[in-house]
Amino acid sequence: MIRGEGNPRIAMLSMLISVLLNVILAPIFIFVFHWGMKGAALATVLSQAVSAVWVLAYFSQRRPACSVSTPQFPPRLVDLPRHLRDRLAALRSCNWPPAPCRAF
């Protein structure tokens, strides 16, 4: 959404924050704390969370072209069947699930 508003640099910066933080945290969690795969997963989640906070701060400080108001959340359970039907129709239009490959 940020790129669509005409701020590609901010969009790139938000992705860089996530990637660089993950590159820094993952080796620390894996090798220093000996957390292995759990450390890599935690590094990814933390870096994505920091990036999300950055994006939320961006949208809270400016008047975005697209805004989300709080009455839209949480979604109503009454609307759930309609949303699922629409999403499944979209998946079917993309040939999902894919047909098995019969190359051999």
Secondary structure in CASP SS format (residue, H / E / C, confidence):
PFRMAT SS
TARGET T0000
AUTHOR 0000-0000-0000
METHOD secondary structure of the structure
MODEL  1
M C 1.00
I C 1.00
R C 1.00
G C 1.00
E C 1.00
G C 1.00
N C 1.00
P H 1.00
R H 1.00
I H 1.00
A H 1.00
M H 1.00
L H 1.00
S H 1.00
M H 1.00
L H 1.00
I H 1.00
S H 1.00
V H 1.00
L H 1.00
L H 1.00
N H 1.00
V H 1.00
I H 1.00
L H 1.00
A H 1.00
P H 1.00
I H 1.00
F H 1.00
I H 1.00
F H 1.00
V H 1.00
F C 1.00
H C 1.00
W C 1.00
G H 1.00
M H 1.00
K H 1.00
G H 1.00
A H 1.00
A H 1.00
L H 1.00
A H 1.00
T H 1.00
V H 1.00
L H 1.00
S H 1.00
Q H 1.00
A H 1.00
V H 1.00
S H 1.00
A H 1.00
V H 1.00
W H 1.00
V H 1.00
L H 1.00
A H 1.00
Y H 1.00
F H 1.00
S H 1.00
Q H 1.00
R C 1.00
R C 1.00
P C 1.00
A C 1.00
C C 1.00
S C 1.00
V C 1.00
S C 1.00
T H 1.00
P H 1.00
Q H 1.00
F C 1.00
P C 1.00
P C 1.00
R C 1.00
L H 1.00
V H 1.00
D H 1.00
L H 1.00
P H 1.00
R H 1.00
H H 1.00
L H 1.00
R H 1.00
D H 1.00
R H 1.00
L H 1.00
A H 1.00
A H 1.00
L H 1.00
R H 1.00
S H 1.00
C C 1.00
N C 1.00
W C 1.00
P C 1.00
P C 1.00
A C 1.00
P C 1.00
C C 1.00
R C 1.00
A C 1.00
F C 1.00
END
